[in-house]
Amino acid sequence: MALNAAGQALSVVTAAGENATDAQIMDAETKVAQAKAAIAAADDLSDAEIAQHNTALGLIETPLMAARAAFDDAQRLADVGAARAAALQSYMDADGNANKARQAADAAEETAPGSAGAMAAETAAMAARTAADAAKAAHDAIVDTMTKAEADAEKAKAAAAAETAMSRYLTAMRENDTIQTAATAAGEQQRKSDVAAAKRLAGEAVMAAMTAKNDADEAATAAENARDDARAAYEKAMAARTDMATAKEEYEKAKTAAMDARTAAGEANAAYMAAKSAAEGIDDDGTAAAAQTAQMTAEEQQGIAEARQGTAEGHQSTAETAQEAAETARDTHVLGLLMNANPGDDADTMDVNEQTRMAMAVDTAAASATNGATGTTATATWPGDVAATDTAEAMPGALSIAVDPAGSGTPLAFRTAAVEDDPETTGTDESAPQTATMIDGLGDFMHGYSISDGTRHVIVFTDKQQGTSAVAADAGVEPQTLANAAASGGTVTDLGTASGTGFTGVTFYASGVAVGDDTDPDLAFMGSLTCPSGTACTAETNADGTFTITGYVFSGSRVGRAAVAEVTAAENANYLVFGVWLREDSNGDNTADDPDFGAFAVGGSTAPAAAEITGTARYEGSATGVYTAGSNVDYFQGDATLTANFGTPGTDTDPTAADDEAGTITGMIDNIVAGGNAMDDVIYLNDDGTPTDGNISGAGAISGDARMGTATTVDAVTTYTHNGSWTGQFYNGTADDADTADVNESHVAPGSVAGTFSVTGTTGEGDDAVTRSYLGSFGAHKQ
């Protein structure tokens, strides 16, 4: 099994090709390691068998190593590409700043030739150009054969050079601004120049802040789209019963990231608005200092907007990563039946496509008149709690489901937790794996389980309730009132409160009651002690906390407690249990009847003879099963609605005659969700084509034709694109009440109906032909 798991994991990696993810490759590598360990640990294999397994493992490990190398190299190329792009941006920034520095130096030289400021601007411009050249050299040095670290080192060089170019440009710009200011003949001109420069730079800051704000908004929108896609993946995983837990976890990550991205976008917008407000506040007639302060404010807000842009983009990346993970979980089966029904194709078996064979097995079962249910038995057991006794605590019951696909004689083990080996019992290994995992229920059928035991797998639902709990017998306590009873004949355990010559709030047990830790407290009387006139009365405390009373009389009462009859724990037989099963190809012979799928539906209690029932009844419930469209095998669920007409008593010649027909029941399975997708399909559960006697047997068994798709009528004969059958049985009848002699309650419609159904059919021709099949079961309750 470990070797097969490794092969299947390799198949996933191979199918993904260059799109194989790190998680897929790591999963395959883990399964290879597990296979190696399993072979090494196997003590029942010959050397030849071990060599054979190791050879097979090598055939898996070699392409897996190639896949790992390809993945790592692709990642390295992506990292090198990202470094090259960043270095190019640094070079472009440096080149732009070098050009601006050259413009500033040229302007300074033209205004003040040979001045110290012009020479400083020239030096700065030359240094900016040198830095730009260094940035270009660093960019050009990045080649595809580099490692990520080498590429990042060149990227860092380019970034440092760009910072140098920016610094030198700022130096050249400052020197030029100084020269231009000095060249201004009048103070007013100087002021106007400073205000204009501040206004220009503030305007540039506003434009940059607006760009950052817009980019942050786009990042937030992208993150929200990723969140919505992750939520859709989670919802589909819930409907498809795939890896819902992981999908939900990743959706929550995407939701948080989207909220954070939107918050960052809002902060970027606020910074842009603040920069814009500062820039618009520059007064042409104001002071240069005020203008420059506003400029600095605009530039600071630009920096904030750009920082928030980066934050939003980071959260966007987080949301998109979570979205991808949620979509992966959406497509990952976690139920044993579905995992094994979707093995993929094993590349080592050239003459067999295991996945196609699984889909064909569903088609075969769907074409069966019994829907694969022949021989299958299923029971749900949930005993009542055993009442506590003086020597034993209460024993709570637990739900257990036993399903035996195809009636092999051995039901699937139902273990909701693994059993550990007891180290104190030598020679016996009690350990056993968990076989049953609880899943979300289906409509009124609140208990759902995925059961996998060896090569057999089941998805099952039931509405089983716990049986009647045991109740211990209780003799009860008679209510009673005492008036002026001699207190010395009983036992006082609490004197209460002194009042005059007596006591109130007294707890008193009558004579004959042994008072101790186990004494029933309901036997106690509550009342008062009174000392009769002329009587010597005393109350002394005993070592056990009770009181020795002389002279006093007691008056009081007790409420009493009703007696309770003993009740034995009983099983509740009023339930339905239904589902689908898969039996894998256990012998590996790849014959046409392996693997097998089947549906099953049973109930805990039978119904009366259908011929004794009259009237109509409507039943509503849920359906489940497997679906295939020629490739994958998917889970589906839907609603089941049926209407039964059991007939009416009387005939044309004798209106008082008894009902002599079992009747007819029809219905449909609709609102189907298959593989997480809402389907337009409606499966009609028709009668058996013999309307003269209905499709309900005298024992309450049901049979009929199932149809789906477009109906076509030619020469009064109607055919459907998808055909099949359905079978069922009525359950949970009403017992007759012996006290109502004129009414037989057992003749009313049974409380439940359960059954199996299937349809299959092919549409299209040639390469466009598609065979679609549903195989399922249902349970429904009378409304």
N, C-alpha and C positions, 0 to 999 in steps of 0.2 A: 504493500500500500504506500510505503514511503517512497519507493521508486516510482510508482505511478503518479504520486503527488508531485514529485520532482519533474516528471515528464509533462504533466499537465501545466505546471508553472512555466516550464520552458515553452509550451505551446502558446501560453498567453504572451510571453515575451516575443516569440517568433511572429505571432499574429500582429502584434503591435509594430514590429519592425523598427524603423528609425524613430517611431513615436513611443517606443517603450519607455516607461517611467522608471525612475530610480527605485520606487517602491516595488514595482513589478519584478525588477531584476533582483533586488534584495530578497524578495519573497522566494524567487526561484533558487537563489544561492542558499537561503536557509533550508529549503526543502532538500537540496542536494546534500548539505551537511547532515541533515536528519537521515537521509537515505544511507549515507556513508556510515553513520553511527549505527543504524539499524542492521546493516550488513555485518559490521564488525561485531555487533552484540549477538547476532544470531548464532545459536549453538546447535541448530538442527540442519545446517547447510553443509554440504560437502565442499571440498576445496574447488571442485569443478563448478559447483553452483555459485560459490562465492566469486570465482573468476568470471563466470558468466554475468553475474549481477554487476560486478565492477566494470566489465566491458560495456554493459548497457549504460551504467552510470557515466562512463567516460564519454559515450555518445551524447549524453545530455550536458555534461560539464563543459566540453570543448566549445560548442556554440554559445553556451551561457557566458563563458569567459570572453568570447569574441563580442557578445552583446554588451558586457560590462565595459570592455575596452572602447567599443564604439560609443557607448553612452558618455564615458568619461572624456573621450576625445571631442565629442560634440559639445560637451559642456565647456571644455577648455577653449574651443574655437569661439563659442558664444562669449566667454569672458574676455578673450583677446579682442574680439570685435567690439565689445562694449568699451574696453580700454582705448582702442583706436579711435572710436567715435568721440570719447571724452577728450582725448589728446587733440583731435582735429578741432573740437570746439575751443579748446584752450589756445591753439595756434591762431584760429580765426579771431578770437578775442584779442590776443597779443598783437596780431597784424593790424587790427583796427585801431588799437591804442597806439601802436607805433606810427601809423599814418597820422593819427590826430596829434601825436607828439611832434611829428615832423611839421605839420601845419602850424602848431603853436611856436616851434622854434623859428620857422621861416617868418612868421608874423613878428616875433620879437626882434629878429635881425633887421627886418625892414623898418621897424619903428625906431629901434635904437641900435644901429650898427656898431659892433665891437664892444658893446656895453657888457658889464659883468653878468647882467641878467640874461642878455641874448646868448652869451657864451654858456651860461649854465643851462639854458633851454636847449642849446645845440647838443651839449653833453648828454642831457637827459634824453633827447630824441635819438641820438646814436645808441645809447644804452637800451632804449625801448626797442630799436630795430634789432640790436644784437639779441635781446631776449626773445623777440618774435622769431628770429632765425633759429634760436635754440629750441623753441617750442616746436617749430616745423621739423627740426632734426629729430626731436624725441618722437614726434608722430611718425615720421618716415622710418624710424628704427623698429617700429612694431610690425612684426611679420607673423604669419599664421603658425609658424613652427615654434613660436615662443610658448613658454609656460605662462599661466595666469600671473604669477608673481613677477616674472620678467616684464610682461606687458604693463602691469600695474606700476612697476618702477618707472617705466618710460612715461606713463600717463602722469605720474607724480612730477616728473621733471618738466613736462609740458605745462602742468598747472602752476608749478613754481615760476616758470619763465613767464607765464601769462600774468601772474601777480606782479612780477618785476616790471613787465611792460606797462601794467596799469599804474604802478607807482611812479615810473619814469614819465609816463604821460601826464600824471597829475602834477609832477614837478615842472615839466615843460609848460603845462597849462598855467600853473601858478606864476611861473616866471614871466610868461607872456602877459598874463592879466596884470601883474605888477607893472610891467613896462607900459602897457596900454593905459593903466591908471595914471602912472607918472606923466605920460605924454598928454594927458588931458589938461588943458590950459586952465580950466576954471573948475572950481569946486562943484558947481552944479553939474557940469559935464561928468565929473567923477562920480557923483551920486547917481546920475542917470545910468551911467555905465554899470555901476554895481547893482543897481536895482534890476537892470535888464539882464545881467548875468544871473542873478539870483532867480529871476523869473523864468529864464530859459532853463536853468538846471532844475528848478522846481517842476517845470512843465515836463521835462524829461523823466523826472522821478514819478510824476503822476502817470505818464504813459507806461512806464515800466511796472508801476503798481497795478495799473489796469490790466496789463498783460498777465501779471501774476494772478490777479483776482479771477480773470477769465479761465486761466489754466487750472486754478484750484477748483473752480466751479465745474469744469469739465471732469476733473478727477473725481469730485464728489458724485457727479452724475454717473460716471462709470462704476464707482464703488456701489452705488445704489442699484444699478442694473445687475451687477454681480450678486448683490444681496438678494434681489428678486429671483435671479436664476438659481441661487443656492436654495432659496425657500421652495421654488418649484421642484428642485431635485429632492428636497426633504419630503415634500408632500407626495411626490411620486414614489419615493422609497416606502412611505407609509402604506400607500395603496398597493404597491407591488410586493410588500413584505420582504424587501431587500434590506441592506444595512442601514436601517432607519436611525439607529443610535448615533452612528458616525455622521450621517447626513445632517442630523439635527445639530450635533456639536459644531460641525463646520458652518452650518447656516447661522448659528449664534455668533460665531467668529465674524462672519461676513456682515451680519447685522451691526455688531459693535463697530467694526471698521468703517462701515458706511456712515454711522452716526458720527464717528470721530472725524471722518473726511468732510462731512457736511459742516461740522463745527469749525474745522480749520478753514473751510471755504468762506464761512460767515465772517471769521476773523480777518481773512484776507480782504474781503469786501469792506469791512469796517476800516482797515488800514488804508485801502484805496480812497475811501470817502474822506478820511482824515487828511491824506496827502492832497487830495483835490481841494479840500477846504482851505488848507494852508496856502496852496499855490494861488487860489483865487483871492485870498486875502492880501496879496502883495499889492500895495498902492503905488502907482507910478509917481505920485507926489510925496510918498513917504520917505523915511530915512533908509539909507543903505543897510544899516544894522538890522532894522526891522525886516527888510526884505531877505537878508541873509539868514536871519533866524527862522523865517518862514520856509526858506529853501531847506535848511537843515531839518526842519520838522517833516517836510515832504520826503526828503531822502531817508529819514529814519523810518517813516511809515512805508516807504518803498521796501526797505529791508525787511520789515515785519511781514508785508504782503508776500514777498518772495520766500521767506521762511515758512509761512503758512502754506504756500503753494507746495513746497517740498513735503511738508507734513501730510497734506491731502493726497499727494501722489504716493507717498509711502503707504497710507491707509488703503488707497486704491489697489496697490499691489497685494496687500494683505487680503482684501476682500476677494480679489480675483483668484488668488491661490486657494482660499477657502471654498470658493465656488467650484473650482476644478476638483477639489477633494470631495465636496458634496456630490458632484456628478459621478465621480468614481464610486462612491458609496452607494449611490442610487442604482448602479449597475452591478453591484456585488451581492450575490446571493448569500444568505446566512442560515436559511432553513435547510436541514439535512436533505430533504427530498429534492428541493430545487437545486442545491449545489451539485448533487449527484445526477440530476436530470440534465445538467448542462456541463458535461465534462470537456467539451471541445473535441476537436479531432486529434487523435494521437498520431503523430507523424510516423511512428514506428510501425503502425499497422496500415500498410499501404492499401490493402484490399477492403478495409472497413473504415467508414466515417462514423465514429462513435456518437457524435452529436446528431447526425442525420438519423441514426438508428434509434436514438431516444425519441426524436420527434415522430418517427414512424411507429414506435411502440404506442404512443398516445393515439395516433390514427387508428391502429389496430384495436385498441381497447374501445375507442369511440365507435367503431363499427360493430362491436360485439353487442349481441342482444341483451347481454347481462351487464353491460358497462363495466366489465372486468370484476364484477362483485361476487362471482360464483364462489361459494364456500367461505367467504370472509366473515369472521365473527368479531364483534366488538361489544364491550361492556364498560360501563362507568360505575365505579364503586366509591361510595362516600358514606361510611357508617356513621351512626349517631354517636355522640360522646358518651362514654361510660361514666356513670355517676360516681362521685367520690365516696369512699368509705372511711371507717376509722383507721384502717391499715393501708389504704392506697389512695393516692391523689386521683383526680379526674383524668381520664385518658382521652385526649382529643383525637377525633378521626381525621383522615386526610384523603383527598380525592385521588383516585387511581383509575387509569384508563388502560384496558387491555384490548389490543387490536391484533388479530391474527390474519394477515393478508392471505387470501386464497385458501384459508383453512389448512395451513400446514400442520396444525396441531400444537404449535408453540407460539403463543402471543409474544409480541415485542416486549422486552423488559422495560418497565416504567420506573426509571430512577431519576428523580429530580436533582440529585446531588451524587457526586462520586463517592464510592465506598472505599475507605482506606484499609489497608492491611493491618491486622492486629499483630504487633511484633511479639506478643506474649504467646501466640499460638503457632508453634513451630510446625513445619510440614504442611501448613494450609495457608493458601493465599486468598484472603477474603476480599481483596481489592476488586473493584469493578468500576467502569467509567460511567459518567452521567449519560443517560440516554434520552431524557425528556426535558425539554426547555419550554417554559411558559411563554406564550405569545399573546398579543391582544385578542380579545374575543371578537365575535362576529354577531352584531345585532343583539337579539335576545340570548344568544348562546355565548355567555360571558366567559367561559373557560376555553382557551385555545392552547394547543401544545404541538410542538414539533418533536417527533420521536424518531430516533435513528438507532437501530440495533443491528450492527453488522452491515449486511447488504440490503436490509429492509428499512424503508423510511415511510413515515406517515405524517400528514397534517390533519389534525382532528379538532373538532369543536363540539361542545356539549353544554346543555343547560342544567346539568345535574346539580341538585342541591343536597346539602348534608341531610342525612336521615334524622329521625326523631331521637333526641338525646335521652339517655336514661335518667330517671328520677328516683332517688331513694325514698323509701316509705317514711312517713312522719305521722306519729299518732296524734299530733296536735295538742293543744292545751285548752281546756274548757274555761270559758269566762266565769268568774265567781266573785262574790262580795262577802266580806266578813264583817260582823258587827259585834264589838266588845268581846272578841275572842281572847282568851287568856294568852298573853304574849309569851309567858314562860313555856308554853307547849310547842312553840315554833322556834325559828332562828331569825334574829335581827342582824343584818349585815351593814346597815347604815342608819344611824339615829336621826339623820337629818338635822333639823334646827330646833333648839329648845324653845318652848312656848308655854309660859305660865308654869304649871306643874307637870307638863307633858312635852311631847315632841311632834313636829310635823315634818313631812317629806321623808318618812321612815320607809325603808325597804325590808319586807318581812316575808319569810318562807314558812308555810304552814307545817304543822307537825307531820312527821313521816317523810319529809323531803330531806335527803342527805345533801348538805351544802358543801361544795368543793369547787375545784377549778373547772370540772366538766359539767356542773349543774346548768340546766337549761335556764337562762335568765328570764324567759317568758313565764316561768312558774312563780315569779316573785309578785307579791302584792305591794302596792304603793298606798300609804295612808298615814295614820297618826297613832301615837301612844297616849293613853289617858290614864291618870291615876285616880281611881274611884275615891270618893270622900271617905275619910277615916281609915284608908289603907296605907300601909308602909310600902313605898315603891322604891326600887333601886335599879340601876343599870351599870354594870361593870364590864370593862373591856377585857376580852380574852386574848391569849397569845396569837391566835389565828386571825385576829381582827374582827371577829364577831362579838356579840354582846350577850352577857348573862342578865336576863330580865326577871325581876320579881315584882309582883303586885300590879303592874301595868296591864291594861287591856288594849287590844289592837282593833282598829276599824279601817277598812280600805277595800280595794278591789283590784282585779287584773283583767285586761282586755280579752286575752285568750288568742288562740291561733288555730285555724282550720286544719283538719287532718289532710294529709296528702297520700294518695295511693301510690304504690310502687309502679314505675313505668320502665319497661325493658327497652333498651336501645334498639331501634328498628331502621332498616334500610328504606330510603325513599326511591321507589321504583318509577316514579313519574318523571321521565326524562327522555331526551333524544340524544343520540351521538352519531356524527357523520363526518365524512372527510374523504381523502384520497390517499393512495399508497403507491409506492414504487418498490419493486423488487429488482435489484440489479442483476446483471448477468453473473451468476455466482460461479459458473464452471468455465467461463471463458471460451465456450465453444462457438459463440457468435451465431447461434441458430436463430431462426426467425422469431421464435417465441421468447427470446431473451433480449432485453429486459422486459418486465411486465409492469403495466400500470393498472390500477383499478379504483373504483369508487365504492363506497359503502355507506349505509344509513340504517340504523336500527333504533329501537326504543326499549325502554325498561319494562313497560307493561303493555299488554295486548289490549285490543278493542273487542267489543262484542261482535257477533256475527253481523256482517253488513246487511244481510237480508232483513234483519230485525229493526234496522234504523230507517227512519223516514225523514223527509224534509231536506233542506239545503243547509250548507255551511260554507263559510269563506275562511280560508287559511292564509296567513301571511308569515313570512319568515325570511331566511337567508340561504344563499347557496355559495358553494366554494368548489374549487377544483383546479385542474391544469388546462392550459391552452397552448396550442402551437399553430404557427403559420408556416410550418415546413422547416424551421431551423431551431430556434430556442424553444425551451419549454418554460412557460411563464405561469405564475399563480394568477387565478382570477377569483373574484367574488361578485355577488350580485344579490338582487332581491327575488324571492320566490313568492308567487301569488297563485292560489288555486281555489277553485269553486267546485264543491261536491253537490250532486243532486242524487239523494238516496232513493227518490221515488216517493209515491204516496200510496196509502192503503186504498183498496177498492178497485173494482174493474167496471167496465161498461154494464156488465150483466149483474154484478153483485157489489154495490157501493160499500158494503160492510166488510168485504173480504180483506184479508191481511196483505200487506205489501209482500210481493213475491219476487222482487228484483233487487239486486245488490246496488245498482245505480251506476252513475258515471261521474268521473272527476277529471277536470282539465285545468290547465293553468299556463303559466309562463315564467321564464327566468329573464329578468330585464335589469336595467341600470347596471350593466356589467362593466367592471373595471378589470382589464387584463393587462398584466405586465405594467401596472400603474397608469394605463391609458383608458380613458372612458370610451367605451365601444357603442356603436349604434345597433349592435346585434340584439335581437330578441329571440330567445329559444322558446318555441311553443310546445307545450306538453299536451298533446291531443289524446283522444281516446284510441282504442285499438282497431278502429275501422269496422266494428260490428255493433252498430248503434242499437240493434234489437235487444241486446242484453247488457249493455253498458260495459265498462272496463274495470269494475270492482268485483272481485270474487266474493263468495259467501263468507270467507274467512277474513275479509278486509284487505286482501292483497290487491295491488294495482299494477296494471301493465298498459302500455300505450306507445304511440309513435311520437317521436320528437322531430320537430321541423324548424328550419331557420333559413332566412334569405328570401329571395324573390320567388313568388309562386307563379307558375305558368300553367295555364289550362289549355289542353288540346284534346278535342273530341270528348269533352266532359271529364277528362282525366287531368288532375292537378298534380304537378311535380314541383319539388323545391330544390334549390341549389345545394342545401345541406340537410342530411337526413340522419335519423338515429332512432333511439328508443328510450323509454323511461320506465322504471319500475318503482314500486313503493309499497307502503303498508301503513294502515291506520294504527295509532297507539293511544294510550292514556284514556281509556273509556271511563264512563261514570258508573259507579256501582249502584245497584238498585237499593233504594231505601225501603226497608221492610215496613216502616211505619206509614208509608203512603201506598195503601193497597190498590188504589185506582190508577196509580202512575208507576210505570217501570222506567226509572231514570237511566237504566243501562241502554235504553233504546234511542237516546239522543245522540247526536253526532259526536264522534270521539274528539278528544281535546287536541290531538296532534296528528300530523302526517309527516312521514320522512321517506326519502327515496333517492335513487340515482338516475342520472340522465347523461346523454351524450349525443352529439351531432358531428358529422364530418362531411366534407364535400370538397370538390376541386373546381375552381373557376379558372378561365383562361386556357390557352392551348400552348403546346410546345414549351419553349423556354419561359413563357409568361404564365405557365400553369402554376397555381398556388393551391395547396391543400391546407384547409383550416379545420381544426378540430377542437371541440370542447368536451371534456370528460369531468363530470362533477357529481355532487350530491347536494341535498337540501334538507332542511328541517323547517317546519312551519307549525304555528299554533292557531287554534280556532279563535276568530275575532268575535 
